[in-house]
């Protein structure tokens, strides 16, 4: 019972990094103006790098290890196709929420994996994964909040967006509980979810995140992507998967 309580708490704390990033994004202006622009683009790139690291170091290797080639390919391609259709719907309804979709597509499967890790007795790896999730969710919450607030009507939507981020943080513990009690008994299903999420994340990175990170005659944003991916490498090695 104690392990379940710890699992729920650490997943909740990782999820609360999303509204924490959103609160940081509420800071309207950093002076001078060029620093405001470069900082925002760097945070966008950092979040993109962190998402790519989740795909390359966690979701694809773990997901493909338990599935046949054809099944793995279908899950991965299905995730990309599903996010493309979601992007079409968002464009149709004129809603900017690509960053939000990418954030949730990363947080939910990793929470499921964390719950399964607790069920398998890998508590150290689960705790370090929770820390990595929190460090990923902070810039992703920042980027998603800025994206949503820019598309909201003046005087409306900012408070609602922040509250929705708090609500979304509760999805982490629910996903972890599902991973612990349900998905842990079906490892191939967990792998399929991971690959589906990886395909969706990869689509989102190149469709929504990478284009926003570009800033002419400024070189810090690409380094933000490098640092975001480096964060994933460090977390990957700390969990014992890096050799």
N, C-alpha and C positions, 0 to 999 in steps of 0.2 A: 504493500500500500504506500509506503514511504517513497519507493522508486517512482510510482505513478504521480504522486504529488510533486516530486522534484521535476519529473518530465514535463508536467503541465506548467510549472512555474518558469522553467528555463525557456520553454517554447513561447510562453506569453511575453517574457522579457525580450526575446528576439523579435517578436511581432511588434512590440511597443516601440522598437526602433523606427518603424514606419511613421507613426505620428510625431516622433522626436525629430525625424528629418523634415517633416512637414512644418513643424514649429520653427525650425531653423530657416526654412524657405519663406516664412512670414516676415523676415527682416527685409524691408522693402528696398533698401539702397545701401550699397557699399561704395565709398568714395575713394579714389576718383572713378568716373564712369567706366574707363577702360578696365579697371580692376573688377568692377561689378560684372561686366560682360565676360571677361576671361574666367572669373571664378565660376560663374554659372555654367559656361561651356565645359569647364574642367570637371565639374561635378557630374554633368551629364555623361561625359566620357568615362569618368571613374565608374559610374554605375554600369555603363556598357561593358567595361572591362571586367567588372565583377560578375556580370551575368555570363559573359563568355567563359570565364573561368569555371563557373558552375556547370556549364554545358560540357566543356572539354575535360574537366578533372573529376567531376562527380556524377552528373546525370548520364552521360554517354558511357563511360567505363562501367559504372555500376549497373546501368540498364542493359547493356549489351552482353554482360557476362552470363546472364541466365536465359537468354533467348536465342533461337535460331536466327540465321541471317535474314530470311524472308520476313519473319515476324518483327524483328527489330527494325527493318527498313520500313515496314508498313506503319509501325507506331511512330517512328520519327517523321516520316513524310506526312502522316495523318495530323501530327501536331502542327507542322508548318501550314498545311492546307486549312486546318481549323482556324488558325490565327489570321490567315489571309482572308477567310470569309468574315471573321470578326472585324477585321480592318475595313472590309467593304461595307459592313453594316454601320460601323462608326462613322465612316465617311458619308454614308447615306443620311444618317441622322445628324450629321455635322457635329459630332462629339469627339473631342480630343482626349483619348484615354489609353493611348498605346503604352505609355510608361506604366500606367496602373495595371494593365493586363500583363505586362512583362513581369512586374513585381510580384503579382499573385501567382503567376505561373512558375516562379522560382520558389516562393515561400511555401506553397501548399505541398508540392512533392517532397521538398526537403524536410518539411515537418512530418510527413508520412514516414520518410526514411529514418528520421530521428526516433519516432515512436517504435518502428521496427527494430532499430538498434538497441533500444532499451529492452525490448522483448527478447532479443538474442543475447543479452547480457553484456553488450559492448558499451558500457556506461561512459568510459573515457572518450571514446570516439563520438558518442552522442553529445557530450558536453562541449567538446571542441567544435562539433558541427553547429551547435546552437550559437556559439560565439561567432562563427563565420557567418551564420545567417543574420545575426544582429548587425555585423559590420557591412553586410551587403544591403540590408534593409534601410540603413540610414541614408546613403546617397540616393537610393531608389525612391524612398519616401519624399526626399527633397525634390527630385526631378518630377515625380508624379504630381505632387502638389502644385508645383509651378505650372505644369502643363494644364491641369484642371482649372487653376485659378485664372490663367490667361484666357481661357475659353468661357469663363463664367461671366454673367452679366454684372455690371458695376453694382457694388453693395450687396451682392447676393452670391452665395455659393461657397465662400471661403470658410465660414464657420461650419457649414454643412460638410464640406470636404474633410475638414480636420476631424469631425465627429465620425465620419465614415471610416477614416483611417484607424481610429481607435476600435471601432466595431470589427474591422477587418483583422486587427491583431488577434481577436478571439478565434479566428479561423485556424490559427496555428495550433493551439491546444486541442481543438476538435480533430484536426487532421492527425496530430500525434496520437491521440487516443484511438483513432481509427487504425492507424498504422500499427499500434501496439496490440490491439485486441482482434483486429480483423485481417488487415493486409499481411501481417507477419506470418500468417499461416499459408500464404499464397505468394511466395517470392517472385514467380514470373509476372504476376499482376503488378507488383511494385515496380519491377523492371519496365514493364510496358508504360506505366504512368510516367516514369522518369524520362523515357525516350520521347514520349508524346510531348512532355513539357519542354524537353531540349529542342525539339523541332520548332515549337512555338516561340521559344525564347530567341532562337537564332533568326527566325523571321523578323521578330520585333526589333532586334538589335540593328539589323540592316535596313529595316523599313522606317523605324521611328527614332531610334536613339542615335545611331552614327551620323545621320544627316544633321541633327541638331547640334552635334559636338563641333562641327566645322566652323572655324573662325579665321578669316583671312589675315595673314601676316601676324599670327599669334601661334606660338608653339607649345604652350602649356597644356591645352586640352588633349592633344595626343599622348602626352606624358601622363595625363590623368588616367587614360585607358590602360597604359602600361602598369601604373600603380594599382589600378583596380584588379587587373589580372594577377599581379604579384601578390595581392592580398589572398586571392584564391590559391595560388601556389603554396604560400606559407601555411594556410589552413589545411591544404591537402597533405603537406608533409607532416604537420603536427598531428594529424589524425592517424599517422602511421602508414599512409598509402604511398608515400613518396620514396620508399626504399630506405 
